[in-house]
Amino acid sequence: MTRYSRDMRGYGQARPAVHWPNGAKIAVQFVLNYEEGGENCLLHGDEASEAFLSEIVGAAPWSGQRHWNMESIYEYGARSGFWRLHDVFRSADIPLTIFGVATALARNPEQVQAMLEADWEIASHGLKWIDYKDFTVEDEATHMREAIRLHAEVTGEKPKGWYCGRCSASTVNLASDIGDFDYISDSYADDLPYWRRHYTGKDQLIVPYTLDCNDMRFATNQGFNSGDQFYAYLKDSFDCLYEEGNQGQPKMMSIGLHCRLVGRPGRIQALKRFIDYAQSHDDVWFARRIDVAHHWKEHHSPQWSALQPSGMEKADFLKQFGDIFEHSSFIAERAFDLELGPAHDSPVGIHNALCRIFRSASKEERMGILKAHPDLAGKLAAAKQLTEASNQEQASAGLDILSDEERTHFTDLNQRYVEKHDFPFIIAVRDHNKASILSAFERRIENDSEIEFSEACRQVERIAWHRLHALWDQEDG
């Protein structure tokens, strides 16, 4: 079997009913990334200079050399940019979350003291502002443990949140293993927090971050060329999410900042304009990331369906889904071998997988499935020999309480239909009542057999749809 680990479904159409504090229509969360003094530098024991997120276009690492210009750009963030941002957010009375690189925090005690006095959250941004994609799991774990230790030593307490940024495929699992974090932000997958089931069975809260509402785009290709572009993008994002909040679907807006980028005079004014704009709206919750995490934990506990097809053993899979297509377990057997993942752990998802097998089956196999279906109100129903699903379906349309005249009429239609098309009349009775079933019966009996074969196959898929939804309702009910 093949299993696909990425979750492409998320909340799907059933997004949670979010109630931010005081009925806020949107949660706005500013992050200030503090990396100055934690970047790649020979003074920090690294092999080359930094080349990421600076004013130097096309910067490349200088192997074995210090890059004086690059270093001074990062120094600007600590010496000037931080204090400019500090004044802006203190004046606006908006709380920040700091994503603090532990070694950078250790090299900047006055800034750390200012963060603490402002009651800003200081979450962990890793040990060093370097790329972890090529680290071994063991070496990355060592860095993570040291980041937590040094963070607590410098700030006075362990970090409650984690965001590495330049992470590896192992980072989130390691953070779930090692950190005991209230939240992890190494994800850009949603506009709302969500729970992730760790392989140990632990439920880890993810509070996604952003790379689009982020001043890093001042230093990347196809990014922001001016403060006006930055402001316009933030405003449009805010307006969209605020409108969704007005429609009863509140979301979270993350905004990522860097001292050396938006802390420049030519950019800070755009940020101030956006803050003024956001504060001009009612029902906006300006929160630290830890506040969002605590709210989510209190009001949105992990909700996992009792049915997880992608995680089932084959015997359990066949037991649950073997009869969804009437007396045709081969559909489920073949579906089990598909590339199933979290997107299939729902009625819609597993219906799609089963239907793929049904549609790719030979015509003879599909005909066999059609013939496996019972007549409507036929002999099997009278003898109470229907499957439980078929019995419930026919009863839902009142086909179990027919008058003698109605039963005779159904018997006649069944016989005529089979004689013409060589398979029983099939209709998703849960979509109908007795009268509409009879109307469809009388209309479709006149169809060409090829047309009717296609229609019967569509109805088989619709019957499966209803059966799967009923199964989920029963299991989760």
BELRA-V14362 format. One record per helix or strand of 2 or more residues. SS is the DSSP state (2 for helix, 1 for strand). FROM is the first residue (numbers start at 0). TO is the last residue. Records with the same first field share a line. If there is no record, write none. Layout:
SS=FROM-TO + FROM-TO
This chain:
1=1-3 + 25-33 + 96-99 + 120-123 + 160-161 + 182-183 + 193-196 + 202-205 + 250-257 + 283-285 + 338-340
2=20-22 + 41-43 + 67-91 + 101-105 + 108-116 + 136-154 + 170-177 + 214-218 + 226-245 + 264-278 + 288-298 + 308-310 + 313-320 + 329-335 + 341-343 + 346-359 + 362-371 + 378-381 + 387-395 + 403-420 + 428-430 + 433-443 + 448-475
